[in-house]
Amino acid sequence: MNNDDRVLSIPLKKTDPVELYQPLRKLVASKYSEGDAQKVESVLETLNKCRRDMVEPRADLSLPMQLDCLLHYFKCLSMVARLFTSLSSDADPILFVWYDAFNPDHQDGVSSQRSAIQLEKAAVVFNLGAIYSQIAASCDRTTALGRHLAMEAFKVAANFFRQLWQVFAKDVVATLDLTLVFAEFLHLLFSAQASELELREELNNNDASYALQQHRCALLFRSVSELYRRAYELIPTDSAARKHVDSFDQTWVTHLYQKATFFEAEASQRQSSILPKSERPRKFRSVTSCALDHDAECVPEILVRGICCRVRKVLYEDRKQTYIDLNLSEYNPFKMMKYGKLVAYPWDMPPPYPTDSAILSSSLSSSSSDILAFIPLKKSEPLNLYESLRSYFVLKYSESVAERVDGLLEMLHKLRNEMLRDDLSLPLRRDCLMRYYKCLCMIEPFFPMNASPNPPIFVWYNAINPQQHSSQHNIHLEKASVLFNLAAICTHIALSCDLTTVQGRRLAMDAKKDATYWFYLMSMFESRKASGTIDVSRHYFHVLDFQFHHLELMFRVPQPHEPSLSGYPVSAYYPSTSGPPLAYDPSSDVTQQFVLGYSTAHSLLQRVCRAAPCLDLLSEVSPVKIKDGNLVANAAT
């Protein structure tokens, strides 16, 4: 039996227009105050624009641009979600109307609920999964890069439908496409298609022993067979679901049956290739369809896999600091300004997005200055990274291959020069270092560049004793030094915050946590691979533990009977009236409610999308973009 190469994707749900700005602004003004309404009206305006653009998308919007709009809207929607619990029956009506994605003209193909934020969020999550399925289906699967992007996009689509099935579709009375059985079906379908593409990658993998490759293939055949079987069995056993699918495309059920049958037969034949547990390696390496030594066609895929393998854990799984990004990152379209004002820039406005520099203070206490003297920034010698890297790709592969990755090499060179500038503000330098680190992760698989007569030489000076330096071809020295400087800058930011305000204390604490996180990454992942100066060693990280404990005590709000370690009087935090100290109630602060909603959405999207950071390279706001299979610098950012 032949295996059909076709992949399935689904359409987006359609919806009717609805005005959100006026009723929500009126609600904030009545529940909180007119001043509070002014603080968040930018978010409400952007929420309204996102939904309008989502309802009536422009004809020129690509799939990645439609995705950008949906993600932006989901964040805005999560920020205002708590307001819907306060809408009274006599308030201005907000009627959400959504049509079935598969059969919108059916008599049961429309659902409408007044002020039902659950329906709205479930429909948006459905559309996020649908747009990722369309992106996956649109990838050129005849190339290694296209197959990898399609696989990762199907994984994310499956993750969104898992969230719909297990969280968002519960207790929502809506059309059949939002029922639990259908959400589970779509989760299984896209999981199966992602696993099938992963299997194809493994079948082409020559970078493993034959027995180990056959073992992994046998396991994947079994997994794919199980996923297709479970997806297929959900539909015929539910008459309404079967009728619904047939009304959309009668070939779907036959396609699923053929897939399940084919992979079940293949899995049975390969059962004997599964190794006993005693012969299996302790840790499986991720699948890489291309070996570095032979296929020039795979160079863009290897670079993209670099960001998947290395950035996924660093920036998508473990890092939880969102407040510092909300305040200071010029690449975050959501901004918190001084005095609690929130700004949400339009989804189609490219970065940079201005920040409020007044959040940080230029004056430091004596204790803060002492700590900064202990954690200065590392210095480095300038380096023409572009010429060195480009010559490697020309010599190792060809001029045409070098042209395909030219945008990434240009961005690496530009970011390295910028990160060494002393005139950059702390927030700008932090943004630059984070973007440079991502680019280093992409290029890392090509190190050490033994084939190059002129490999890059990274020279870094000891931050504590600049008389000492380390000079190496080792990219892990570069990465360790970048992480050190990220941690140092976050420490400087923490000590520059206004500790007399709630916003300043939260920002300082988040920046301190971010600094600890970057030092931890340096210690755990790069220090052991880079024999540099003592400041990038694991020993130095342990020495800093005491300093960071002291910082945490500084940023904690002192009780009335305690001395203030921040250098400010305790009276700065508490009213001068007698009685118990003023308790901060987040529910009475509309800005805090919006920030909590943003954090919830950000956390969920990190969990759902963490499998595929490479898909960020499709976004219109990515500094390096994938375009026609090439890596190009984004002139708009």
C-alpha angles and dihedrals in degrees: 000000000000121000114236111233093205118118125204126230131173136228125248123257115253125223141187122248119265132183111236106161101068100045094043094046089049089050093052092048092051098041097040117005143285088261090055091049089055090051093059104028092102089061091048092050092050091046089055093047093048092053092046091051090045092053095045107023117192116254091239095058113119121212092260090051091050087051092051089053093049094048091049091049093048090055092048091046091052090051093057097036094102091057092067091067087063098052110116124212092252094051122109105289120250106195117190114200120186130178128214110265094218102037111014094164095056117112088245093040097101132065126187130180132173115242090343103154089174091064092047094050093045091051092049091049088051090052092048089056091045094051092049089051089053092048089051093049091049094056118106100249092186089079130064091237093049093050091049094049092046091050093050093045092052089050091055092045088053090049092053092051089048088056090047091050098045102032123005102041094052114108091005115127102205146120122318094262089065096050120114094246092053094045090051090048093053091046090054094043095054092040088055093049092048091049091048090055090048088052090053089052090052092049088057093045113114095168096092141058115279094243093049092047091050090048092053092045091051091052091048093048088053092047094047091047091052094048094049091045093052092046092049095047093054094063109046091045091057110062094195092050092047092051090047094052092045091052088058101039123346092201094066098082092045090048092052092047091052092048093049092047095047096049093042089057093046092047091052092051092049097045091104091059093067107108123229113257091251091061098046121102115252091238130025118222115227116261115270115181094194130060116215093231104060124021118066090183089068097056096098090047092052090051091049091047087054091066091045096050099041109025095043095075097032100052106012108040110031109022111092103166106119101147094070091051090048090054105034116016114105088201095060111088090203113078138183112207129193118295092026101291114153123211125192113189118211116275092238095051110103122225151291098083115193118248130204105256090189088077088077123062125221094212123081133193119242092253090052091051090052091055093046089054087058094050108039122160121268118246126219139190117253115261134192093225094167097061093043095050096040093052088053093056092045093051096039097043122355145288090267092055090050089052091052092059097033094111093058092048091050091050092049091053093045094049094046091054092047095049090059094056113112093198094066117106117246094255093048092047091049091052090048094051093049092051092046091051090055090052091049089054089055095051096040097091090067094059133135090046096207093160093059121091088204110038117175116270113212114208118190130173126219108262092215098039110024091188087077123069142168125222117192146145086225112118090203089068088056093047094046091051092049091051090048091054092046089055092045093050092049088052090051090049092051091052092048095058123110100250093191092076133065090233092051093049093048092048092048092050092047091048090049090051089048091052091051090049095052092047089050092052091048091051098044104037111021111023094067090053096044120063094200134139121314094264092069093047126108089242092063091053090058091049089057094056093088092049092052091048088055090050092053090054089050094053097044114100107252120233116240093259095046129087115247113244092192093073093246122109117259088240088071089072101039136048117255093235120107122256132056119343119267110272116217109232111197092195090065092054113079092193091055091049090053092047091051089052091049091050091050092052093044092051093048093048090049090054094046098042100034090097091068119034086153089074088068084073088070093058121106090230097052112117088223117035137192108234123170090341093307132107109238133177113249108238091194094066 
